[in-house]
Amino acid sequence: MGQLMRRNILTYPAPPFNEGYDLICMHPDPRHKGNRVVKIQVKSRLATDSSGFYVHSRTLKAFDYLIVVVMNLGYHFRRGADGRHGAGPSTLYTLPIREIRRRLVQGKREKVLFGSNRRCLSKYEDDTGLEQIAKNLKIPYPVPPRLA
């Protein structure tokens, strides 16, 4: 929520026990024409080497974007190439629904895979990914007021 609000996207938590999405985003100006709402589901992964995340296919129609927070607390399945545990800063991936449908693997539990490397997800990473939501809501980049 903090990262979205830092970009001037008005963000609220969804009602409790709501199935399908976790956050509600909208334009900060109530007089903005075509004021629409964007619904976001949030998933998190602790391990640096996580290969993906689980999502129910029945909830895919309930949200517009899915934000995956990879907390990078260390490697779970193996050690890194440098022999370290891989702890580092967390990373946000803001995936639109079309990308989730493309990466969805059907099975007993549907899983969305990141792929062998995450370089293909660079356009959805951190501020670049959050910019998609701002563009969808037509929110201009915030400019500090001029000091007189």
Secondary structure by P-SEA (a helix, b strand, c coil): caaaaaacccccccccccccccbbbbbcccccccbbbbbbbbbbbccccccbbbbbccccccccbbbbbcccccccccccccccccccbbbbbbccaaaaaaacccccbbbbbccccccccccccaaaaaaaaaaaaccccccccccc
